[in-house]
Amino acid sequence: MEQRETLAGRLRPAVLDREAGYALLAVLQDEATQGEALPGLEAHAPGFADWIVTALFGGLYQREGLSPRDRQVATLAALTALGGVEPQLTGHVRTALRVGMTPREIVEVFVHLAPYVGVPKALAGLRVASAVLPGTGPGPAEGTEG
């Protein structure tokens, strides 16, 4: 009788390192960003914030193949494409600065996205960037999305 290997036996185990996740989060996000994003979840969804840190920062972000900077470019693009996630986008603009992106590069990500995600979503990203980035001034006025 032939013994078949189980699916679990054929797949490489995922790395989920809770301690590494919290350590990386401390490097990538400032205390203000951490304080805005995660603690409020605990009262409504106990354990969910810990899962986010463990799965994303202790798992996904631990993978090889992309630098933290490249991951931020991808994250800025994905959040902008989603739309309606300005609090998360604000935190990731701050994180982009922490991983070495310049304000100009961050702005250019949003400009570059306009033909792909639409001008209104690109403008929403630029409004977030303008509020976060030093010296970029106010964002485009509401109602000017075209």
N, C-alpha and C positions, 0 to 999 in steps of 0.2 A: 504494500500500500504506500503510495507516494505522500510524503509529508509536505504540505504547502505552507510556506512562510506567511505569517499574518501581515496585514497591512502595516501595523505598528512596527513590525520587524523589518520592513522594507524602507521605512522612512527615517531620515535623520532626525533625531530629537531637536526640538526648538530650544534655543537658549533663552531662558527667562531668569534673569538675575536681579532680584529685587534690590539688593544693596548697590549693585552697579548702576541700576536705574536711578536711584536717589542721588548717587554720587554724580552721575552725568547731568541730571536735572539741575543740581546746584551749580554746575559749570555753565550750562546753556542758558538758564533763566535766572534773572535777578530776583531778589526777594519779593519785590512788588508784583512781578508777573506771577510768581508762584502763589502769592497770597490772594491774588485776584481770581486765579483759575481753579484751584483745587479744594481748599478747605470748605468752601460753601457747599460742595457736593455731599460731604459726609452726612449732614443732617437728613438729606432727602434720599440719598442712595449710598448707604453705608458700604464701604469697601470699593466702590467704583473708582474713586480717585486713586487709591492704591493700585488697582488693576491697571489704570491708565499709565501710571508711572512704571509699573513692573513690565507690562506688555510692550509699551512704546519705547521708553528710555532704557529699560533693562532687557529688551528683546530686539525689536526692530532697529533701534539706533545702534545696537551692538554689532550688527551685521557688517561684514566687510563689503567694499565695492563703491561706497560713496563717502566722501568727506562730510563732516558736519556742515560745512558751507554749502555743498551741493544739496544736501538734504534740506537745508533751509530754502534754497531756490525752489526746489520741488514743492515744499510745503507752502510757501507763499503763493505759488501758482495754483496749487490745488484748492487752498482756502479761498482765493480770489474767484476761481471758477465756480465754487459752490455758492458764494454770495451769502449774505445774511449771517456771517460768522465774524463780525468785526471784533468782538472781544478776543477771540482766538487769534485773529490776524494781527491785532495790536501786540499781543504777546510775542508772536513770531517775528514781527518787525524788530522788536527789541532783541530777540534772540539772534536775528540775522546780524545785528551790529556786534553782538558778543562773539560771533564766530568769524568776524573779520570782514564782513561785507561793508562797503562804504554806503553812505546815504545815497549817493548818485547811483550805485549799482542796484540798490533796493528800488529806487524810483524807476529805473530802467526795466526792472522785472515787470512792474505794473504797466508801463508804457508798451512793452513788448507783447503783453497779453491781450491788448485791446482787440486786434483782429481775430484772436482765437476764442476769447470768452465774451467779447462784446464791450463796447465803450462804456456803458453804465457800470459794469462790474469792475473794469479797469479804473474808472474814476473813483469808485468806492474804495478800492485799494489805495489809490493815491491820497484820498482824504485821510485814511488811517495813517499812512506814512507821514503825511504832513503834520498830523497831530503828535506823532511820536518822535520824528527825526528833528534833531537840532538845526535851527536855521532854515527850515524849508517853508515856513510861513503857513498860513491857512490853506486848507484844501479847496478844491473847486466848489463853488456854491451849489447848494441843492437846486435841482431843477435844470442844471446845465448839461445833463447827460447826452443830449442830442437825440 
